[in-house]
């Protein structure tokens, strides 16, 4: 019998996920029956699938508690990849602090929790980091939504942004803006079952002087090109995968930028619903389809 696989998306992402069509084709060619499903569709019988693979559930950031409840429910009815422990860990960027404690090079990150003193935290952050610019973002977020770049002198606007997030009971992440991203962009490395597949370059997402988040709808527009990662980037990605508390998952996207000295560091790790940019690497959708079917078989 053909394995029956759900590729899980969201109503708001329908037509926006460019990875879904080639993945459907690749899985079908490999002998699977494929259904594209919305994670919150009450009519879906998750027990009817041999496996459900999270793909573009991009609205979860506004409904995190509901999404995590669904993750637990769905995983009790069918195999879910990536599984609940990975999703719980990865949907909140507090994982950056955990990676830093494990000795992984990450963009310096400070958090302000709801109920905390935002002004005091921002002042302490600026005292610790001699950065010309900083970034304010929610610790639970995706697609650069509610993320902005501020000059150091714009600390009043940065503080107001942080307070808006805190007032909405959202934890705040402060990071120095690493200026080399304006020239080098980001390197996003794709891994399937712990094996490197391909990489792309993302152009800088946060324009200077912007008065609002660059996101339009679910995500900010991105300028994507293929990239051959550096040896140092591949080595850092290997250390990251080794540091994960649950081993290498079915899929991982590791987003790196370079610091002032040119060394790569982690901006974020996408283990829940990352775009995997199949269009920029021939046969990458086939490689992912094979990894899915291997995971199902084992």
Buried (B, 14 or more C-beta within 10 A) or exposed (E): EEBBBBBBBBEBBEEBBBBBEBBBBBBBEBEBBBBBBBBBEEEBEBEEBBBBBBBBBBBBBBBBEEBBEBBEEBBEBBBBBBBBEBBBBBBBBBBBBBBBEBEBBBBBBBBBBEEBEBBEBBEBBBEEBEBEBBBBBBBBBBBBBBBBBBBBEBBEBBBEBBBBBBEEEBBBBBBBBBBBBEEBBBBBBBBBBBEBBBBBBBBBBBEEEEEEBBBEEBBBEBEBEEBEBBEBBBEBBBBBBEBBEEEBBBBBBBBBBBBEEEEBBBBBBBBBBBBBBBBBBEEBBBBBBBBBBEBBEE
